[in-house]
Amino acid sequence: MARPFDSADAKRLIEKHSRTLIELANSEKLTDTLRCDIIKALDALAENEVTKLLKDIPIEEINRDKKGFRVKLLQDCGYHTIADIYDVSPLTLERINGIGYEGAVQIRQSVDNIISNAKSVVKIKLSEDNKSTEATKLVQAVSKYKFGEKHFDTVRQLLSDNKSIIEKSINDLKPATGGLKWLFTSGSKKQLAIEAYQTLNNLINGEYYKKSQESLDAIKKINAITPYSAWIDFSENSIRFFKIIEDIAPGRIGSDDSVYGLPQELANEVQNEEFFSDGLLCDLRRYQEWGVKYALHQERVLLGDEMGLGKTIQAIATMVSLCNTGATHFVVVCPASVLANWCREISKMSRLNVTKIHGQDRQAALSSWISSGGVAVTTFETTAHFTLADDFKYSMLVVDEAHYIKNPEAQRTQNVIKISEHAQRLLFMTGTALENKVDEMVSLIKILKPDIASAVHGMEFMSSAPQFREKVAPVYYRRRREDVLTELPDLIENREWCELSKDEEEVYENAVLNKKYAEARRVSWNVSDIKQSSKAERMMEIIEEAAEDGRKVIVFSFFLDTIEKVRALLGDKCYGPINGSVAPQKRQEIIDEFDKAPQGAVLAAQIQAGGTGLNIQSASVVIFCEPQFKPSIENQAISRAYRMGQTRNVLLYRLLCEDTVDEKIISVLESKQAIFDAFADTSVAADESMELDDSTFGDIIKEEIDRINAKRSNTV
């Protein structure tokens, strides 16, 4: 039987496949190597933290249980803290006059117990403010693992689908690798060899080999990840970093409490709840996934996580999971000030369809949602017009800022209750600590689970007691940052998209059409009555929630007029302003007053003046009234609060308006950032290229003029 190929071709094909299989197998093993590197780096960082902790523990602690050790003898030999004696052997201790062998062994045991207890309480913290050798090794190890993650998955799949076929084909093709071999091979084996050659050749020319080389080439770049690039990766993707660490080494960061405070029996049920994440376009932290499972399992709940823990994404993830099991319709009720933000977050974080039901077109939008499904996002006020057929049912109602319906007599409460009767599940959310407002808590629980509200009636006075918390655990769930995010401080960024009223829109469009650049940038802040400003309304809500949460706030704006309006709105609650005309000494006096002020205080600052040279660690909420042309100035301003000495994670809010220059400025800066990430080096010139100049803003104004003119001509 003649061969359609020569022996050299067969050898080359076998060699190519064999080499590829070896490289794929080695790449698959690299996953385990990188996981080990992460664990080793975690151990080293933890060891470093333990050592720091032990330096603060005096040697006298070995006598805490009145063991009678002769501590003075140890001190005379230079052992003043537990860290000093960390790795000292019993043999060395025995040589100290007056200690003896038995005493040395007992001292070592006592020290080891203290070290063991210290290790059990130490948590890993990662911060750009602390780029220690140990922290850098961990960040670099995680960055490498993160970079290779998707390629490792591809490699595993390629091997699973093709390895056995390739190995069999290589074996069948071997008789064709030499003239004599082929001559003495039976006809049936020759046929197998010819078929094997075709199989291997098709694989080389097909998707298998193409994907193999792409993944292998990418994996080879892992070693090019430098400490510098790893820290940048961490700064931009910290959630993913911590998620990887949580998955590889549970309990090393975050909470040791794997059930996050739930009673054990309920926790066991929640643990077994299935969460289907297909269609969710972001990562969840472990505590967030647990919150989703809780909502799915309990069906009618009040999620009370503190500000900044991601209640919105937990609600979206819950809807995604339900959608994956056949649910089609969802409703979100929220304050008007966050309506646009909810629509954007759902679209950004999931593949769920969003329908905004608000304004003049609300009835048409409602009809569209009823027929097509997805997530209907509406306001408390619009629920009055939310008419549903008696037999219409939808999968889940999400109520954001649920304390808005605390009063059973209020019309909006009754409206929400009415539409909730059509929902199979309810998810209420609030960042307010309802333990401090137990009547509000019970009022909301009564809507969700009346039997539990009845069970705790008369127990309100003991709302902080374990017995009360256990009774409400099936319906009310709250986690605090310090309980679930022990790696704090963290920076949590939020884009708050506000919807312009007709009056605001007219003022803004006139400013654009008249090419008043500064006026156009002050969108929403330049209305005649600042109380009618959508941005001002959202700012006041954020400040109120921050005060409830025991936080102080810094409000930054480029414009003096905006800062003055902020001051007028806040009155005595506002300190400052800090602007260019305030002398440095006076600025510090303002900061000192602000530091001593009660929680809920607000510092107003012009970003050019307040964004540099000041330490304002007492604040942990930062609000930008408008997007800045220079991200570097924003970063400097953020760093006033997000720096060494900050004990709480920093919540950053950017107030933005849809269909305005805000949207376009953000878009241009994001494009510049993407280009910079792909091509630029770390030079000053590259940093400056990130800025948006007057010429570019002029182009934005031209685009807006065209858009506004087109819109107005269509409405004539």
Buried (B, 14 or more C-beta within 10 A) or exposed (E): EEBEBEBEBBBBBBEBBEEBBEBBEEBBEBBEEBBEBBBEBBBBBBBBBBBEBBBEBEBBBBBEEEEEBBBEBBBEBEBBBBBBBBEBEBEBBBEBEEBEEEBBBBBBEBBEEBBEEBBEEBBBBBBBEEBEEBBBBBBBBBBBBBBBBEBBEBBBEBBEEBEEBBEEBBEBBBBBBBEEBBEEBEEEBBEBBBEBBBBBBEBBEEEBBEBBEEBBEBBEEBEEBEBEBBBBBBEEBBBBBBBBBBEBBEEBBBBEBEBBBBBEEBBEBBEEBEBBBEBBEBBBBBBBBBBBBBBBBBBBBBBBBBBBBBBBBBBBBBBBBBBBEEBEBBBBBBBBBBBBBBBBBBBEBBEBBBBBBBEEEBEEBBEBBBEEBBBBBBBBBBBBEBEBEEEEEBBBBBBBBBBBBBEEEEEBBBBBEBBBEBBBBBBBBBBBBBBEBBEBBBBBBBBBBEEBBEEBEEBEEEBEEEEBBEBBBBBBBBBBBEBBBBBBBBBBEBBBBBBBBEEBBEBBBBBBBEEBBEBBBBBBBBBEEBEEBBBBBBBBBBBEBBBBBEBBBBBBBBBBEBBBBBBEBBEEBBBBBBBEEBEEEEBBEBBEEBBEBEBBBBBBBBBBBBBEEBBBBBBBBBBBBBBBBBBBBBEBBBBBBBBEEBEBBBBBBBBBBBBBBBBBBBEBBEEBBEEBEEEBEEEEEEBEEBBBEEEBBEEBBEEBBEBBEEEEEEEE
